[in-house]
Amino acid sequence: MQTRTSIYHKLILYIFLLGMFVIVVVSIFSFITARNAILQRTFEQLTSLRVAKKEQIEKFFIDRMKEVELFSHQERNALITLKSPVLEGSISFNLETEELNTNFEKFFKSGDYFSNIYILRNGIIESFNVDSTYIIDPELKPVLQTLLEPIIEKVLKEKRLIIEDYSYLSNDSSTHLFIASPIHTSSSPLSGLVVFEIKPSAINRIMFSSEGENGLGKSGEIYLVGPDSLMRSESRFYKKSILHVPVKTESVRNAFNLHEGTQLNRDYRGTITLSSYSMLGIQDLRWVIIAEIDRREAMRPVYKLANEIVFLSIFIALILFVFAYIISRTITGPIIELKDATIRIGKGDFDTELNIKSNDELGELTENFNLMSSQLKMQQAELKEREIRMFTSFIDGQEDERQRLSRELHDGLGQLIIATKLKMETIMNTGKVTNSESLKRLRMMFDSLVDEVRSISTNLMPPALQEFGLEIALNQVCKEISNNSNIKVIFDSQIAMRELDKRIVTYLFRIAQEALNNAVKHSGATEVIVTVIGNEKMINLLVQDNGIGINLEEPCKTNGRGMNNMCERVKLLNGMINISKGENHGTIISVKIPLLR
């Protein structure tokens, strides 16, 4: 047996699922919108920081280039005979000596940008230490001189200021960044050259300044990458990363190709980050600047929002369930009452009536249900009355038939039998058995007795109806009425069917017989027309007289058994009967019976 689910539970489920669908859609939309907004804001923030750092780095190198240019054009400094030993000897010329302009001394020390100054004059390289804390190991000086040779050669060849990218001493992995310029004097356009070594810490101070307050958080950083995909600034995650940590990421490749943009990719640590990148505009340096922050940290507000959405969705779902329960009870309550009332009506309780509690469709449905209940009650009463009437007609019809048979047997057949008996006794008492006249009369009496029996049998069930069909039987009845009364009966038939159902034939014959009897007994007619027309789908019987007509508005509801019998027989055949008064006078009885195959 199939499991049934009540509309109450279905309504709760549908409302709840619909609400959950809306909650899920809104939650997903809110999450995606917030995520996109956070990503967009983070990218914009990274881009803003990257642009600011780019401007600072570019300005830093421009300022250092100006300082080197200024130094190289100071004639006194260019011509001074510096007494410091060359790189092979002991280190460091001290800027505090009176031989160097004190203004330059203060300037170089205040900026803390340069670590060493190298001056080439007459093929000799002289080294001067700006910061005593940054001292080169004497053993590395030959290697350092090897690093300076390409720079010196390039400056002498191009006769302009150049910036030489980072290089390092393999023995101690120290890195060196140089700005070199020719020394210009009034007597000679190129009397030597000067090389300034920039401290890596000067660049790192720019890249790491106030990172805790600029929106980079705990995982964000801004760093520089050279064309060899190695770092040019220190990483916050690895020590001594300059020229040692490779950065082969999509951001670096796109920065060298596209110059500027933002994207989501994995950084040099393999962590998924939000990245903003661009190329630096520094002379002789093909560097890119990258600003990144871990996606997990950038998306932390979104994850927090997602948790809040989940808790809020659960809370709303609980409220929605209560709401669905209340709404379902409100909607299904009247429906359940209607269902219970329908069951009671199905059991025969037609006194059921519901209270109308609303003025909506449910109220209208309840009102129609009450109307249906009252109509069913009326129809039941009519049906009972009809059953009683039918049963009464049936019983009365049986009694009438019995009385008729009794009268016919008593008045006709009984009298003939008695007369025949008496005649037989008379013949037997007189002993005149050979009296031909008496035998002749006795034979005639027996013939009358046989005819009477045949007549009674014919009235009960005409043999012609069973043997020859409806047309011949009705034609015979019409002729007998015409011969035995003063009423002219005209019969006409047009039946295309060769064979009719016996039940239809019998009922139509009885209906026509009853209509003719009513016309003979009650109408006062002088002429009756009986017409039968039939085809494959329908058979029509029409009985029309020219009598006084019928005065009843609803003939089938009269107490007359003849009319009721006709109407009931038509209903049993699923047909239609119409009993009406003619235009001028008389009665018209029209019967239509469908022929179902």
C-alpha positions as CSV (number, residue, x, y, z in Angstrom):
1,M,0.0,0.0,0.0
2,Q,1.3,3.4,-1.0
3,T,2.3,5.6,1.9
4,R,0.2,8.8,2.1
5,T,1.7,12.1,3.2
6,S,-0.7,14.7,4.6
7,I,-1.0,18.1,3.0
8,Y,-0.2,19.6,6.4
9,H,3.3,18.0,6.4
10,K,3.8,18.8,2.7
11,L,3.0,22.4,3.2
12,I,5.4,22.7,6.1
13,L,8.1,21.0,4.0
14,Y,7.4,23.1,1.0
15,I,7.4,26.4,2.9
16,F,10.5,25.4,4.8
17,L,12.4,24.3,1.6
18,L,11.4,27.4,-0.2
19,G,12.6,29.5,2.7
20,M,15.8,27.6,2.9
21,F,16.3,28.0,-0.8
22,V,15.9,31.8,-0.5
23,I,18.3,31.8,2.6
24,V,20.9,29.8,0.7
25,V,20.7,31.9,-2.4
26,V,20.8,35.2,-0.4
27,S,23.7,33.8,1.7
28,I,25.7,32.7,-1.3
29,F,25.0,36.0,-3.0
30,S,26.0,37.9,0.1
31,F,29.2,35.8,0.5
32,I,30.2,36.2,-3.1
33,T,29.5,39.9,-3.0
34,A,31.4,40.4,0.2
35,R,34.3,38.2,-1.1
36,N,34.5,40.2,-4.3
37,A,34.4,43.4,-2.4
38,I,37.1,42.3,-0.1
39,L,39.2,41.1,-3.0
40,Q,38.7,44.3,-4.8
41,R,39.5,46.4,-1.7
42,T,42.6,44.4,-1.0
43,F,43.8,44.6,-4.5
44,E,43.2,48.4,-4.5
45,Q,45.0,48.6,-1.1
46,L,48.0,46.6,-2.4
47,T,48.1,48.7,-5.5
48,S,48.1,51.8,-3.5
49,L,50.9,50.6,-1.3
50,R,52.8,49.3,-4.3
51,V,52.5,52.7,-6.1
52,A,53.6,54.5,-2.9
53,K,56.7,52.3,-2.5
54,K,57.5,52.5,-6.2
55,E,57.5,56.3,-5.9
56,Q,59.7,56.2,-2.8
57,I,62.2,53.8,-4.4
58,E,62.3,55.7,-7.6
59,K,62.8,59.0,-5.7
60,F,65.5,57.4,-3.6
61,F,67.5,56.5,-6.6
62,I,66.9,59.8,-8.3
63,D,68.1,61.6,-5.2
64,R,71.2,59.4,-4.9
65,M,72.0,60.0,-8.5
66,K,71.8,63.7,-8.0
67,E,74.1,63.5,-5.0
68,V,76.7,61.5,-6.9
69,E,76.4,64.0,-9.8
70,L,76.9,66.8,-7.4
71,F,79.9,65.2,-5.8
72,S,81.5,64.4,-9.2
73,H,81.3,68.1,-10.1
74,Q,83.0,69.4,-7.0
75,E,86.4,70.5,-8.3
76,R,88.2,70.6,-5.0
77,N,87.1,67.1,-4.1
78,A,88.0,65.9,-7.5
79,L,91.6,67.3,-7.4
80,I,92.4,66.6,-3.8
81,T,95.2,64.3,-3.2
82,L,93.8,61.7,-1.0
83,K,96.3,60.1,1.3
84,S,94.4,57.0,1.9
85,P,96.2,53.8,0.9
86,V,94.9,51.8,-2.1
87,L,92.8,48.7,-1.6
88,E,95.9,46.6,-1.1
89,G,96.9,48.5,2.0
90,S,95.1,49.3,5.3
91,I,91.5,50.5,5.1
92,S,89.5,53.6,5.3
93,F,90.0,57.2,4.8
94,N,88.0,59.0,7.5
95,L,85.7,61.8,6.2
96,E,86.4,63.7,9.4
97,T,89.8,64.7,8.0
98,E,90.1,68.3,7.0
99,E,91.1,67.4,3.5
100,L,87.4,66.6,2.6
101,N,84.7,69.2,2.6
102,T,82.9,69.1,5.9
103,N,79.6,69.8,4.2
104,F,79.9,66.5,2.3
105,E,80.8,64.7,5.4
106,K,77.7,65.9,7.2
107,F,75.5,65.2,4.2
108,F,76.7,61.6,3.7
109,K,76.6,60.7,7.3
110,S,73.1,62.2,7.9
111,G,71.5,60.2,5.1
112,D,73.0,56.9,6.0
113,Y,72.7,55.8,2.4
114,F,76.3,55.0,1.4
115,S,78.7,52.6,2.9
116,N,81.9,53.2,0.8
117,I,83.3,55.6,-1.8
118,Y,85.8,54.5,-4.4
119,I,87.7,57.0,-6.5
120,L,89.7,56.1,-9.6
121,R,92.6,58.5,-10.5
122,N,95.5,57.7,-12.6
123,G,94.6,54.0,-12.7
124,I,94.6,53.8,-8.9
125,I,91.5,52.9,-6.9
126,E,91.2,54.6,-3.6
127,S,88.7,53.4,-1.0
128,F,87.0,55.6,1.7
129,N,84.7,54.3,4.4
130,V,81.7,56.4,5.1
131,D,80.3,54.3,8.0
132,S,82.9,52.7,10.3
133,T,80.4,49.9,11.0
134,Y,80.5,48.8,7.5
135,I,84.1,47.6,7.0
136,I,85.3,45.4,4.2
137,D,87.5,42.4,5.0
138,P,90.9,43.1,3.5
139,E,90.9,39.6,2.1
140,L,87.8,40.5,0.0
141,K,89.3,43.6,-1.5
142,P,90.8,41.8,-4.5
143,V,87.4,40.3,-5.2
144,L,85.7,43.7,-4.7
145,Q,88.2,45.2,-7.2
146,T,87.2,42.5,-9.6
147,L,83.5,43.6,-9.2
148,L,84.4,47.3,-9.8
149,E,86.3,46.7,-13.0
150,P,83.2,46.2,-15.2
151,I,81.7,49.3,-13.7
152,I,84.8,51.4,-14.3
153,E,85.0,50.1,-17.9
154,K,81.4,51.0,-18.6
155,V,81.6,54.5,-17.1
156,L,84.8,55.2,-19.0
157,K,83.2,53.9,-22.2
158,E,79.9,55.7,-21.9
159,K,81.1,58.7,-20.0
160,R,77.9,59.0,-18.0
161,L,76.4,58.2,-14.6
162,I,75.4,54.5,-14.4
163,I,73.7,52.3,-11.8
164,E,75.1,48.8,-11.5
165,D,72.7,46.1,-10.3
166,Y,73.4,44.0,-7.3
167,S,76.4,41.7,-7.3
168,Y,77.8,39.7,-4.4
169,L,81.1,38.4,-3.0
170,S,80.9,34.7,-3.1
171,N,83.2,34.2,0.0
172,D,80.8,36.0,2.4
173,S,77.6,36.3,0.3
174,S,77.6,40.1,0.8
175,T,75.8,42.1,-1.8
176,H,76.9,45.4,-3.4
177,L,74.9,48.0,-5.3
178,F,76.9,50.8,-7.0
179,I,76.3,54.2,-8.5
180,A,79.3,55.4,-10.6
181,S,79.9,58.7,-12.3
182,P,82.8,60.4,-14.2
183,I,84.7,63.2,-12.3
184,H,84.4,66.4,-14.2
185,T,86.8,69.4,-13.8
186,S,87.2,72.6,-15.7
187,S,90.6,71.5,-17.1
188,S,89.5,68.0,-18.1
189,P,86.1,66.6,-18.9
190,L,87.2,63.2,-17.6
191,S,89.9,63.3,-14.9
192,G,88.7,60.2,-13.1
193,L,85.6,58.5,-11.7
194,V,83.8,58.0,-8.4
195,V,81.8,54.9,-7.3
196,F,79.3,55.1,-4.4
197,E,78.2,51.9,-2.8
198,I,74.6,52.0,-1.6
199,K,73.8,50.2,1.6
200,P,71.1,47.4,1.2
201,S,69.7,48.6,4.5
202,A,68.8,52.0,2.9
203,I,66.5,50.2,0.4
204,N,65.2,47.8,3.1
205,R,64.2,50.7,5.3
206,I,62.0,52.0,2.5
207,M,60.5,48.6,1.8
208,F,59.8,47.7,5.4
209,S,58.8,51.0,6.8
210,S,55.6,51.0,9.0
211,E,54.4,47.7,7.5
212,G,52.4,46.9,10.6
213,E,50.3,50.1,10.1
214,N,49.9,50.2,6.3
215,G,47.4,47.3,5.8
216,L,49.9,44.5,5.0
217,G,49.1,42.7,8.2
218,K,51.1,39.8,9.4
219,S,51.6,38.1,6.0
220,G,51.9,41.0,3.6
221,E,55.1,42.4,2.2
222,I,56.5,44.5,-0.6
223,Y,59.7,43.4,-2.3
224,L,61.8,44.0,-5.4
225,V,62.8,41.4,-8.0
226,G,65.5,41.7,-10.6
227,P,65.5,40.3,-14.2
228,D,67.2,37.1,-13.0
229,S,64.0,36.5,-10.8
230,L,66.1,36.9,-7.6
231,M,65.1,39.3,-4.8
232,R,66.6,42.8,-4.7
233,S,65.2,43.5,-1.2
234,E,65.1,41.6,2.0
235,S,62.1,39.2,2.6
236,R,60.3,39.3,5.9
237,F,60.2,35.5,5.9
238,Y,63.9,34.7,4.9
239,K,67.1,36.3,6.0
240,K,69.7,37.4,3.5
241,S,67.3,37.0,0.6
242,I,68.9,39.5,-1.7
243,L,70.3,37.6,-4.8
244,H,69.6,34.3,-3.0
245,V,65.8,33.8,-3.0
246,P,64.3,33.1,-6.4
247,V,60.8,34.5,-7.2
248,K,59.5,32.7,-10.3
249,T,55.9,33.6,-10.0
250,E,53.2,34.6,-12.4
251,S,53.2,38.1,-10.9
252,V,56.9,38.5,-11.7
253,R,56.5,37.2,-15.3
254,N,53.5,39.4,-15.9
255,A,55.3,42.4,-14.4
256,F,58.2,42.0,-16.9
257,N,55.7,41.5,-19.7
258,L,52.7,43.6,-18.9
259,H,54.4,46.1,-16.5
260,E,51.4,46.5,-14.2
261,G,48.4,44.6,-12.8
262,T,46.8,42.5,-10.0
263,Q,46.1,38.8,-9.7
264,L,45.7,35.8,-7.5
265,N,48.7,33.4,-7.5
266,R,51.2,31.5,-5.5
267,D,54.2,33.4,-4.2
268,Y,57.8,32.3,-3.8
269,R,56.8,30.4,-0.7
270,G,54.1,28.4,-2.5
271,T,51.3,30.3,-0.6
272,I,48.3,31.6,-2.4
273,T,48.4,35.4,-2.3
274,L,46.8,38.5,-3.6
275,S,49.4,40.2,-5.7
276,S,49.9,43.7,-7.2
277,Y,52.9,44.2,-9.5
278,S,54.5,46.7,-11.8
279,M,57.9,47.6,-13.4
280,L,60.1,50.3,-11.7
281,G,61.3,53.2,-13.8
282,I,64.9,53.4,-12.6
283,Q,67.8,54.1,-15.0
284,D,69.9,51.0,-15.7
285,L,67.8,48.8,-13.3
286,R,65.2,46.5,-14.7
287,W,63.5,45.7,-11.4
288,V,59.8,45.0,-10.6
289,I,58.0,45.7,-7.4
290,I,55.6,43.2,-5.9
291,A,53.1,43.8,-3.2
292,E,51.5,40.7,-1.7
293,I,49.4,39.4,1.1
294,D,48.2,35.9,1.9
295,R,44.7,35.2,0.7
296,R,43.8,33.5,4.0
297,E,44.6,36.7,5.9
298,A,43.0,39.0,3.3
299,M,39.8,36.8,3.3
300,R,39.6,36.6,7.1
301,P,36.7,39.1,7.3
302,V,34.9,37.1,4.6
303,Y,35.3,33.9,6.6
304,K,34.1,35.7,9.7
305,L,31.1,36.9,7.6
306,A,30.5,33.4,6.4
307,N,30.4,32.1,10.0
308,E,27.9,34.9,10.9
309,I,25.8,34.0,7.8
310,V,25.7,30.4,8.9
311,F,24.6,31.2,12.4
312,L,22.1,33.7,11.2
313,S,20.8,31.2,8.6
314,I,20.3,28.6,11.3
315,F,18.4,31.2,13.4
316,I,16.3,32.2,10.5
317,A,15.6,28.6,9.6
318,L,14.3,28.0,13.1
319,I,12.0,31.0,12.8
320,L,11.0,29.9,9.4
321,F,10.1,26.4,10.6
322,V,7.9,27.9,13.3
323,F,6.3,30.3,10.8
324,A,5.8,27.4,8.3
325,Y,4.1,25.4,11.2
326,I,1.7,28.2,12.0
327,I,0.9,29.0,8.4
328,S,0.4,25.3,7.6
329,R,-1.9,24.9,10.6
330,T,-3.9,28.0,9.5
331,I,-4.2,26.8,5.9
332,T,-4.7,23.1,6.5
333,G,-7.0,23.4,9.5
334,P,-10.1,24.2,7.4
335,I,-9.0,21.6,4.8
336,I,-8.7,18.9,7.4
337,E,-12.2,19.9,8.7
338,L,-13.5,19.6,5.1
339,K,-11.9,16.2,4.8
340,D,-13.4,14.9,8.0
341,A,-16.8,16.4,7.0
342,T,-16.5,14.7,3.6
343,I,-15.9,11.3,5.4
344,R,-19.0,11.9,7.5
345,I,-21.0,12.7,4.4
346,G,-19.6,9.6,2.8
347,K,-21.0,7.6,5.7
348,G,-24.4,9.1,5.2
349,D,-24.4,12.0,7.7
350,F,-25.9,14.8,5.5
351,D,-26.6,17.0,8.5
352,T,-22.9,18.0,8.6
353,E,-22.4,21.8,8.3
354,L,-19.1,23.7,8.8
355,N,-18.6,27.2,10.1
356,I,-17.2,29.7,7.6
357,K,-14.1,31.2,9.3
358,S,-12.6,33.3,6.5
359,N,-13.6,35.2,3.4
360,D,-11.0,33.8,1.1
361,E,-11.0,30.7,-1.2
362,L,-11.2,28.4,1.8
363,G,-14.2,30.2,3.1
364,E,-15.8,30.0,-0.4
365,L,-14.9,26.3,-0.5
366,T,-16.5,25.8,3.0
367,E,-19.6,27.6,1.8
368,N,-19.9,25.5,-1.3
369,F,-19.3,22.4,0.8
370,N,-22.3,23.4,3.0
371,L,-24.4,24.0,-0.1
372,M,-23.3,20.6,-1.5
373,S,-24.2,18.9,1.8
374,S,-27.7,20.5,1.8
375,Q,-28.2,19.5,-1.8
376,L,-27.1,16.0,-1.1
377,K,-29.5,15.9,1.8
378,M,-32.4,17.1,-0.5
379,Q,-31.4,14.6,-3.2
380,Q,-31.2,11.8,-0.6
381,A,-34.7,12.7,0.5
382,E,-35.9,12.8,-3.1
383,L,-34.2,9.5,-3.8
384,K,-35.9,7.9,-0.8
385,E,-39.2,9.4,-1.9
386,R,-38.6,8.1,-5.4
387,E,-37.6,4.6,-4.1
388,I,-40.8,4.6,-2.0
389,R,-42.8,5.7,-4.9
390,M,-41.2,3.1,-7.2
391,F,-41.7,0.4,-4.6
392,T,-45.3,1.5,-4.1
393,S,-45.8,1.6,-7.9
394,F,-44.3,-1.8,-8.2
395,I,-46.4,-3.3,-5.5
396,D,-49.5,-1.4,-6.7
397,G,-48.8,-2.5,-10.2
398,Q,-48.5,-6.1,-9.1
399,E,-51.8,-5.7,-7.2
400,D,-53.5,-4.1,-10.3
401,E,-52.1,-6.9,-12.5
402,R,-53.3,-9.5,-10.1
403,Q,-56.7,-7.8,-9.8
404,R,-56.9,-7.6,-13.6
405,L,-55.9,-11.2,-14.0
406,S,-58.4,-12.1,-11.3
407,R,-61.2,-10.2,-13.0
408,E,-60.4,-11.7,-16.4
409,L,-60.2,-15.1,-14.9
410,H,-63.3,-14.7,-12.9
411,D,-65.4,-12.8,-15.4
412,G,-64.1,-14.4,-18.6
413,L,-62.3,-17.6,-18.2
414,G,-64.1,-18.5,-15.0
415,Q,-67.6,-18.0,-16.4
416,L,-66.7,-20.0,-19.5
417,I,-65.4,-22.8,-17.5
418,I,-68.5,-22.9,-15.3
419,A,-70.8,-22.7,-18.3
420,T,-68.9,-25.5,-20.0
421,K,-69.1,-27.5,-16.8
422,L,-72.9,-27.0,-16.5
423,K,-73.3,-27.9,-20.2
424,M,-71.4,-31.1,-19.7
425,E,-73.4,-32.0,-16.6
426,T,-76.7,-31.3,-18.5
427,I,-75.6,-33.6,-21.4
428,M,-74.5,-36.3,-19.0
429,N,-77.8,-36.1,-17.0
430,T,-80.0,-36.2,-20.0
431,G,-78.0,-39.0,-21.6
432,K,-78.3,-37.3,-24.9
433,V,-74.7,-37.7,-25.8
434,T,-75.4,-37.9,-29.5
435,N,-77.2,-34.5,-29.6
436,S,-75.1,-32.8,-32.3
437,E,-76.4,-29.4,-31.5
438,S,-75.3,-29.6,-27.9
439,L,-71.9,-30.9,-28.9
440,K,-71.6,-28.1,-31.3
441,R,-72.4,-25.5,-28.6
442,L,-70.0,-27.3,-26.2
443,R,-67.3,-27.1,-28.9
444,M,-67.9,-23.4,-29.3
445,M,-67.6,-22.8,-25.6
446,F,-64.3,-24.6,-25.6
447,D,-63.2,-22.4,-28.5
448,S,-64.1,-19.3,-26.5
449,L,-62.3,-20.7,-23.5
450,V,-59.1,-21.1,-25.6
451,D,-59.5,-17.6,-27.1
452,E,-59.9,-16.1,-23.7
453,V,-56.8,-17.9,-22.4
454,R,-54.9,-16.7,-25.5
455,S,-56.1,-13.1,-25.0
456,I,-55.0,-13.1,-21.3
457,S,-51.6,-14.5,-22.4
458,T,-51.3,-12.0,-25.1
459,N,-51.9,-9.1,-22.7
460,L,-49.2,-10.5,-20.4
461,M,-46.6,-10.9,-23.1
462,P,-47.6,-10.7,-26.7
463,P,-46.1,-13.5,-28.7
464,A,-45.6,-11.1,-31.7
465,L,-43.2,-9.1,-29.5
466,Q,-40.9,-12.1,-28.9
467,E,-41.3,-13.6,-32.3
468,F,-41.4,-10.6,-34.7
469,G,-40.1,-7.6,-32.8
470,L,-41.2,-4.2,-31.7
471,E,-42.6,-2.9,-34.9
472,I,-45.1,-5.8,-35.5
473,A,-46.1,-6.0,-31.9
474,L,-46.9,-2.2,-31.7
475,N,-48.7,-2.4,-35.0
476,Q,-50.8,-5.3,-33.7
477,V,-51.7,-3.4,-30.5
478,C,-52.6,-0.3,-32.5
479,K,-54.9,-2.3,-34.7
480,E,-56.6,-4.1,-31.8
481,I,-57.3,-0.7,-30.1
482,S,-58.7,0.7,-33.4
483,N,-60.9,-2.4,-33.8
484,N,-62.1,-2.5,-30.2
485,S,-62.7,1.3,-29.6
486,N,-63.8,4.4,-31.3
487,I,-60.3,5.8,-31.5
488,K,-58.3,5.8,-34.7
489,V,-54.7,4.7,-34.0
490,I,-52.1,5.3,-36.7
491,F,-48.8,3.6,-36.5
492,D,-45.6,4.5,-38.4
493,S,-42.1,3.2,-38.0
494,Q,-38.7,3.8,-39.5
495,I,-36.1,1.6,-37.7
496,A,-32.8,1.1,-39.4
497,M,-31.6,-1.4,-36.8
498,R,-32.2,-5.0,-37.6
499,E,-32.0,-6.2,-34.0
500,L,-32.7,-4.4,-30.7
501,D,-31.9,-5.4,-27.2
502,K,-34.7,-7.4,-25.7
503,R,-34.8,-5.2,-22.6
504,I,-35.2,-2.0,-24.8
505,V,-37.9,-3.7,-26.9
506,T,-39.9,-4.8,-23.9
507,Y,-39.6,-1.4,-22.1
508,L,-40.5,0.6,-25.2
509,F,-43.5,-1.7,-25.8
510,R,-44.8,-1.3,-22.2
511,I,-44.2,2.5,-22.4
512,A,-46.2,2.7,-25.7
513,Q,-48.9,0.3,-24.3
514,E,-49.2,2.5,-21.2
515,A,-49.4,5.7,-23.3
516,L,-52.1,4.1,-25.5
517,N,-54.1,3.0,-22.5
518,N,-54.0,6.5,-21.0
519,A,-55.1,8.0,-24.3
520,V,-58.0,5.5,-24.5
521,K,-59.1,5.9,-20.9
522,H,-58.4,9.6,-20.0
523,S,-57.8,11.8,-23.0
524,G,-61.1,11.7,-24.8
525,A,-59.1,11.5,-28.1
526,T,-60.4,10.4,-31.4
527,E,-57.1,9.9,-33.0
528,V,-53.7,8.7,-31.7
529,I,-50.4,8.6,-33.8
530,V,-47.6,6.3,-32.7
531,T,-44.3,6.8,-34.4
532,V,-41.0,4.8,-33.9
533,I,-37.8,6.1,-35.5
534,G,-34.4,4.5,-34.9
535,N,-30.8,4.4,-36.1
536,E,-27.5,3.0,-35.0
537,K,-27.3,5.5,-32.0
538,M,-30.8,6.4,-30.9
539,I,-34.4,5.1,-31.0
540,N,-37.3,7.6,-30.6
541,L,-40.9,6.8,-29.6
542,L,-43.6,9.4,-30.1
543,V,-47.2,9.0,-29.0
544,Q,-49.5,12.0,-29.8
545,D,-53.2,12.3,-29.4
546,N,-55.8,15.0,-30.0
547,G,-57.5,14.7,-26.7
548,I,-58.0,17.2,-23.9
549,G,-54.3,17.3,-23.0
550,I,-52.4,17.0,-19.8
551,N,-52.4,19.7,-17.1
552,L,-49.6,18.5,-14.9
553,E,-46.3,20.6,-14.8
554,E,-44.2,17.6,-13.8
555,P,-46.0,14.5,-14.9
556,C,-43.3,12.1,-13.7
557,K,-43.8,13.3,-10.1
558,T,-47.5,12.6,-10.1
559,N,-49.0,9.9,-8.0
560,G,-50.4,8.1,-11.0
561,R,-48.7,4.7,-11.4
562,G,-48.9,4.7,-15.2
563,M,-46.9,7.9,-15.6
564,N,-44.4,6.9,-13.0
565,N,-43.9,3.5,-14.6
566,M,-43.2,5.1,-18.0
567,C,-40.7,7.6,-16.4
568,E,-38.9,4.9,-14.4
569,R,-38.5,2.6,-17.4
570,V,-37.0,5.5,-19.4
571,K,-34.6,6.2,-16.6
572,L,-33.6,2.6,-16.4
573,L,-32.7,2.8,-20.0
574,N,-30.7,6.0,-19.5
575,G,-33.1,7.8,-21.8
576,M,-35.1,11.0,-21.8
577,I,-38.9,11.4,-21.6
578,N,-40.9,14.6,-22.3
579,I,-44.6,14.7,-21.6
580,S,-46.2,17.9,-22.7
581,K,-49.4,19.5,-24.0
582,G,-49.8,20.1,-27.8
583,E,-49.9,23.5,-29.3
584,N,-53.7,23.4,-29.8
585,H,-54.9,20.4,-27.8
586,G,-53.8,16.8,-27.0
587,T,-50.8,15.3,-25.3
588,I,-47.4,14.5,-26.8
589,I,-45.2,11.9,-25.2
590,S,-41.6,11.8,-26.6
591,V,-39.1,9.1,-25.5
592,K,-35.5,9.0,-26.6
593,I,-33.4,5.9,-25.8
594,P,-29.6,5.8,-26.6
595,L,-28.3,2.6,-28.1
596,L,-25.0,1.7,-26.5
597,R,-22.8,-0.9,-28.2
